Amino acid sequence: MDFNDSREEATFRNEAREWLVANAPTAADLTGLDDMGQAKLWQKRKADAGWACIRWPKEYGG
């Protein structure tokens, strides 16, 4: 088994890591929000950036 990333995998990993560092909510972002509010904030950030979506297989119209 090869555990080394391909060039594409390494690029994706770095892009994802950089996005998380820049966009993961901080304690200040979450102040005053209940659990649902915190979850909605995080889901919105991911969705706005294209990092969260419902996936449908191509054979079913995705």
C-alpha positions as CSV (number, residue, x, y, z in Angstrom):
1,M,0.0,0.0,0.0
2,D,1.3,3.4,-1.0
3,F,0.7,6.1,1.6
4,N,2.4,8.9,-0.4
5,D,0.1,11.5,-1.9
6,S,0.0,12.0,-5.6
7,R,0.7,15.6,-6.7
8,E,-3.1,16.2,-7.1
9,E,-3.8,14.7,-3.6
10,A,-1.1,16.9,-2.0
11,T,-2.4,20.0,-3.8
12,F,-6.0,19.2,-2.6
13,R,-4.8,18.5,1.0
14,N,-2.9,21.9,1.1
15,E,-5.8,23.8,-0.4
16,A,-8.2,22.2,2.1
17,R,-5.9,22.9,5.1
18,E,-5.4,26.5,4.1
19,W,-9.1,27.1,3.7
20,L,-9.8,25.5,7.1
21,V,-7.1,27.7,8.8
22,A,-8.7,30.8,7.2
23,N,-12.3,29.9,7.7
24,A,-12.9,27.6,10.7
25,P,-15.0,29.5,13.2
26,T,-13.1,31.0,16.2
27,A,-14.4,31.2,19.7
28,A,-15.2,34.9,19.0
29,D,-17.3,33.9,15.9
30,L,-19.3,31.5,18.1
31,T,-20.0,33.8,21.0
32,G,-23.7,34.1,21.7
33,L,-24.7,31.3,19.4
34,D,-26.4,28.1,20.6
35,D,-25.3,24.8,19.2
36,M,-27.7,25.1,16.2
37,G,-26.5,28.6,15.4
38,Q,-22.9,27.4,15.5
39,A,-23.7,24.5,13.2
40,K,-25.5,26.8,10.8
41,L,-22.6,29.3,10.7
42,W,-20.1,26.5,9.9
43,Q,-22.4,24.9,7.3
44,K,-22.9,28.2,5.6
45,R,-19.2,29.0,5.4
46,K,-18.5,25.6,3.9
47,A,-21.4,25.8,1.4
48,D,-20.5,29.4,0.3
49,A,-17.0,28.2,-0.5
50,G,-18.2,25.1,-2.3
51,W,-16.8,22.7,0.3
52,A,-20.2,21.2,1.4
53,C,-22.8,19.7,-0.9
54,I,-25.1,16.8,-1.3
55,R,-23.6,14.4,-3.7
56,W,-25.7,12.4,-6.1
57,P,-24.1,9.7,-8.3
58,K,-23.9,10.7,-12.0
59,E,-26.1,7.7,-12.9
60,Y,-28.9,9.3,-10.9
61,G,-28.5,12.8,-12.4
62,G,-25.6,14.2,-10.2
